Amino acid sequence: MRGALLSACDVMNPTDIWASDMRKPNGRKSRIGLPVLHKNKRMMTYRVFTVQLVLVVVFVFGVTVTSNPFRKRHHATLNMHKTDPPPTKAKYKGVIILTNHRSGSTFTGELFNQHEDVFYIFEPLIQARSGCGDEEDKIKILMRMLQCDLGSPEGFGSITQDAGVRQRCVSNNFCFREKSKVLCSPEFCPHGNSRSCLGCDAVDPVMASDACSKKKFVVIKVIRLCDLQNLKGLITNPKFDLKILHLVRDPRGIYHSVTAVSRKSPDGQILRVCEKVRNNLEMGQEEDWLRGKYKLVRYEDLCRIPLKMTRDIYEFTGLNMTQQIQRWVESNTNGSSTMMDARSFRVLRKMKMRRRRPKTKLKILRNLSNFRLKRTALTQSEVKLPNAVLNRIMNDPYTTTRNSTASWWKWLRTLTPQQVGYVQHKCSSTMRLLGYNLIDSSNYTSDGSEVVLKPLCNDVTIGDC
């Protein structure tokens, strides 16, 4: 019967390999009882192909696991649930020169304006009302400019502006653009005089913002910000690395300087200035959030030892002292005219237009018989001017060219004892706090500069210590 069954299988499917093998009862069997198909080439080929395919897949998987892209994705997957802090954006580095009217801020600001790593902005709050109002809007303007968002002055409409000042700012798209070395460069003034900043086109806000963002520091000078407390939001903001340079001056010197440029008597404002200075100084000494961020600078120290003070100021703000800055400081503090600011060139231009040439210069030119010497003298006259012209520039109240060692105590020669007594009566406490000696008739002399100033050394001051 078994033979009949096998014959039936052969008849039903004569090509069945299993049936053909089962006909060989004495053939080799596998461990599980299946026949060994040692003679079936097609099955052997299939098995070899399967083994090769598995080996290729394992090899490709191994190479992929050891490659960098996969490891990055693998580590990203593993660290997906970790709470690592996000990468911090680079901080905006800036310096705010906080000062008062006629306190030597033009010269101090120019120390920064001459540095190649600085974008300097002169009094952007000029459009604001005088006094201590609109402080929040003023801080918003400062925040925008510290981030190099130099939009048109028309965007500052939240502050009440003087019509004349607003017109001058809007016409240039920037307030006091002549005070910025960058905005008077040939790049921004291709058709005008970049030295005097005359004849220049209006500032392109986008171009100015781009130039500002390329600098390492933004330095802003303000005289219309009353309370240092209002800067706390900027100081503590992690986006900003901000330093405060509090510039002060002897109230008697402020009184003298205001009378030289204004017809109004400074009697009413001198008390407010002294109170503001004293309050801000006390805050700078006491508040922890200002530690390492605040320094007091006396204008008189900057005049007496300009190079040392400049180095100390740069060290505090993070700037490096260069040979060019050293030459500029020496030129603008010893009464020389080798490196003048834009204001000085404007004074020169007015003198040339009015044809007010000093007799000394004409005498020099007459004595020169050689035409080449005449031409050389005319060329050098723009660099080293005669004393009469130089005195005219130094006496201009808005230039930075000074004989600083003699100018800071000039008030001793011009103010009357009554005027000095009035200022000392109103500001005695502030003057003592800042190291300014009170004088009377016994020591009131025209050459007594050493009696009005004493060293001021503490943790928040930059001075001759």
Helices and strands as residue ranges (DSSP letters): H 2-12, H 17-22, H 41-65, H 68-78, E 92-98, H 105-113, E 118-122, G 124-127, H 135-146, G 153-156, H 163-172, G 177-179, H 205-213, E 217-222, G 228-231, H 232-236, E 240-248, H 251-261, H 267-286, G 288-290, E 294-298, H 299-304, H 306-317, H 323-333, H 342-353, H 359-367, H 371-380, H 387-395, H 404-407, H 411-414, H 417-434, G 449-451, E 461-462
